[in-house]
Amino acid sequence: MRPRTTGPRATRRAPRRAIVQCSIAAALMTLLTGACGGTNADVAMHEAETLRAERDEWRGPKDGLVLLRRGVHAIVDTAVDPSRATSRMIVHLAETRFGPPPEREIVTFAAPGNAVVDAVRARLVRPDGEAPVRPATVTRRDDDDGAVDPGQGVWELAFDAIPPGAILEVVVELDVPGILASDAQWLAARGASTHELLLRYDIPSDAVGSFGAVNETTRPIVTEKDGYKIIALLLHDVPPREGEHPAYARYVTTRATPRGYELPIARTWAEATAPYVAGLVAPTEGTHEGYAAPFTTALTGKEAATAVFTWVRDRLQREDALTARWDAARGLVGPLEKNDLTQTDKVHLLRWLLDAAHVESVFAMGRSARYPRLEPTLPTPDAFDTPLVYVPAFDLWLDPACRECAPGEVRPALRGGAAITLPAKAAPVILR
């Protein structure tokens, strides 16, 4: 994947592969120029007759769920004070079933983890008419395989079963507090074919955004409307998501300049990972609470690093230690005394003791292998989920909350994933 960049003074770089078919490009331009731009996003329902026709004309598998339409439309907002910005996201789905339906129809979608559902509208399009419906529940799930990144949430809407021959259409509007730093979407749905997929990102003139797709050759279209740059990707007849490396698309806001005020966001990996520095690296001194190191060694070099790691690894930890957030730093004395250490406590403890042993080390963040690979040329916020320690002199990745790991090993869930040192001076590397 190579990112496509758009914005003031931006250089546009074409993706490596593929030429869009003229018919698809023309259809996409019609969609973009025919819909409202910016914050006045068009969230009207699709034409019922069009949906009925698409169901009738579907020539793909007829043994389960089919997404006739799937759209994700994000509108980036900016402000000199990012906390005063509110970006928007609209998820628009139209799905139908062939064969016996389940008792409940579960609609899922991924969005930035800080997004808040603002409105939900839904209807059933039957062969003989339409009727509004409401979801029985709207819930958010974390750590779901529907997410592309750790920083995402997965929302679940539960509806009554879709009647035979009917189509369920759902529009979900979400507020995303602040400037939308990044979004990623699977191109294929789990367990369902997709007739039409439209991903769209509207970027104000005072911001720069990048877009790229992994394992997909179709080019996005870039155009302008109502003071916004628009990046969009349109795909047809996408088979269900499967395999080891499914395709996905990623959008990143690299920088913003509201009222001429420069806001770096993700031009480099150092900028993209700045929140990890603020939440993991910066608080470490406070975790010592003024106490002397609880373990010291007369060993030096790699032997000292090994001894310190082993001592920290073998400290008793809480049962849910591996679920602690990377930014949950706290004083270490109490957790040590109570055998109540988390993975975040242990990396702070390890860094403390390595410093005491005069072994240079740095904090790092790992990305679980359950998420798709990162593109090193596109710095990405919110891409990592696991705190680690790295010793550069001996090329040692240390995972002290992994009770079975030797120095240089990481837990199985991280193997094959990525890791980056903090503050970031280079792109992520693959963990083995």
Summary of the structure (lengths in Angstrom):
residues: 432
radius of gyration: 24.0
end to end distance: 22.6
largest distance: 82.4
contacts: 1424
relative contact order: 0.14
helix: 21%
strand: 36%
